[in-house]
Amino acid sequence: MSEARQAFGIHTEYIDLLQFLKATGIAATGGEAKAIVDEGLVAVNGEAEARRRRKLRPGDTLDLALDPAEAWVILEREA
């Protein structure tokens, strides 16, 4: 993927994958977020991710096989 990653800042130790998908607006509902993960459209740090509650920490990267594809990085946000 040649485009720059979008940044998502967190002020806690982690955010779980479903919360991330809803917070970014990628998924409008929890059911939609679950479907995105269950359909295998998410890769975390370059590896396919099927765990809905995967803990995302600063430094983690996400690639979403959507149309259009999206690339994100989790950053630590100042409190």
C-alpha positions as CSV (number, residue, x, y, z in Angstrom):
1,M,0.0,0.0,0.0
2,S,1.6,3.2,-1.1
3,E,-0.5,5.8,0.6
4,A,0.3,7.1,4.0
5,R,-1.3,5.6,7.1
6,Q,-4.0,7.4,9.0
7,A,-3.2,7.9,12.6
8,F,-5.5,7.0,15.5
9,G,-4.4,8.3,19.0
10,I,-5.3,6.5,22.2
11,H,-4.7,7.8,25.7
12,T,-5.1,4.4,27.4
13,E,-2.9,1.3,27.3
14,Y,-4.9,-0.2,24.4
15,I,-8.2,-0.1,22.4
16,D,-9.8,-3.3,21.3
17,L,-10.4,-4.0,17.6
18,L,-14.1,-3.6,17.6
19,Q,-13.9,-0.3,19.6
20,F,-11.4,0.9,17.0
21,L,-13.6,0.1,14.1
22,K,-16.5,2.0,15.6
23,A,-14.5,4.9,16.9
24,T,-13.0,5.6,13.5
25,G,-16.3,5.3,11.7
26,I,-15.2,2.3,9.7
27,A,-18.1,0.5,11.2
28,A,-21.4,2.2,12.2
29,T,-22.5,-0.5,14.6
30,G,-21.0,-3.3,16.7
31,G,-22.6,-5.8,14.4
32,E,-21.0,-4.2,11.4
33,A,-17.6,-4.2,13.2
34,K,-18.0,-7.9,14.0
35,A,-18.8,-8.7,10.3
36,I,-15.7,-6.9,9.1
37,V,-13.5,-9.0,11.4
38,D,-15.3,-12.2,10.8
39,E,-15.0,-11.7,7.0
40,G,-11.2,-11.6,7.3
41,L,-10.9,-8.0,6.2
42,V,-8.4,-6.9,8.9
43,A,-4.7,-7.4,9.2
44,V,-2.8,-6.2,12.3
45,N,1.0,-5.8,11.9
46,G,0.8,-7.5,8.6
47,E,-1.0,-10.7,9.8
48,A,-4.6,-11.6,9.3
49,E,-6.6,-11.0,12.5
50,A,-9.8,-12.9,13.4
51,R,-9.9,-12.0,17.1
52,R,-12.7,-9.4,17.7
53,R,-11.2,-8.2,21.0
54,R,-7.6,-8.0,19.8
55,K,-5.9,-5.3,21.9
56,L,-4.4,-2.6,19.7
57,R,-1.5,-0.8,21.3
58,P,0.6,2.2,20.2
59,G,2.8,1.2,17.3
60,D,0.4,-1.4,15.9
61,T,-0.5,-1.0,12.2
62,L,-3.8,-2.1,10.6
63,D,-4.7,-2.8,7.0
64,L,-8.3,-3.0,6.1
65,A,-9.3,-4.8,2.8
66,L,-12.2,-2.5,2.2
67,D,-13.2,-0.5,-0.9
68,P,-11.2,1.7,-0.8
69,A,-8.5,0.0,1.3
70,E,-7.5,1.8,4.5
71,A,-4.3,1.8,6.4
72,W,-4.0,3.0,10.0
73,V,-1.4,3.2,12.8
74,I,-2.2,3.4,16.5
75,L,-0.3,6.2,18.3
76,E,0.0,7.2,21.9
77,R,-1.9,10.5,22.5
78,E,-1.0,12.8,25.3
79,A,-3.5,12.8,28.1
